[in-house]
Amino acid sequence: MTCTWNCTSCIAPEKMRIPWKVLEDFDLQQYTVCNNVSTELDNFYDKPSLELFYTAPVVSKHKDLQSFLLLKMELHLLYDSICRPNIVTDIMPAYTNLLLKRNLLSIKNFVEIKNGSLEKSARDWISKFRPHFTGCPRCKLKGKTCASCGDAENMIYLFEVENTRICKRCKQVYH
């Protein structure tokens, strides 16, 4: 990682996850590294600096990544459409990187995706914000009525991408 030659006396006692292995293969196994790299990776662990593209081969190979990226998209759209974004950032201050359009993740995020805790948290956050949309006069206006059921009490919002369908021909929105 640092492109330097290392002797056996400078190998770090703890093993670390390698960022490119995480990004390329969702490989969260820990590997032996030198002391310099160990320090660098330790500082890098919770910094969102790995960009994951929706079209990356690793995403199509791992259903948990696909599922999480869909939730991340919902969080981003929710953040972009809510009347007061600080409502969102106040509830999830350590995870504001999930609100960005770009999929910038940390190694810590990948570990939490793998063990399911980040997906659970994302679902919890989304369920906490939905009542705001149904109760806020400004945000309520951003909802669409389902073209099939027409239920005005069960509006569809921009951020609800997981359980929503759009007709390609007529552009109507359905649950």
PERA-V153031 format. One line per field, one symbol per residue. phi: phi as a letter, one per 20 degrees, with the letter a starting at -180 (. if undefined). burial: + if it has 24 or more other C-alpha atoms within 12 Angstrom, else -. A space follows every 10 residues. Layout:
phi = ???
burial = ???
//
This chain:
phi = .emdfceffd fffdeceegf fffecledfe cfcfgffgff fffegdefcd edegefgfff ecfffgffff ffffffffff dffcgfgfff ecfecfffef ffeecdfggf ffffenffff ffffffffeg gfffdegffg feedeffeem ffedfddgfe efdcccffed mfdcf
burial = ---------- -----++++- -++--+-+-- --+++-++-- +---+--+++ ++------+- ---+++++++ ++++++++++ ++-----++- -+--+++++- +-++++++++ ++++---++- +++-++--++ -+++----++ -+++-+---- ----++++++ ++-------- --++-
//
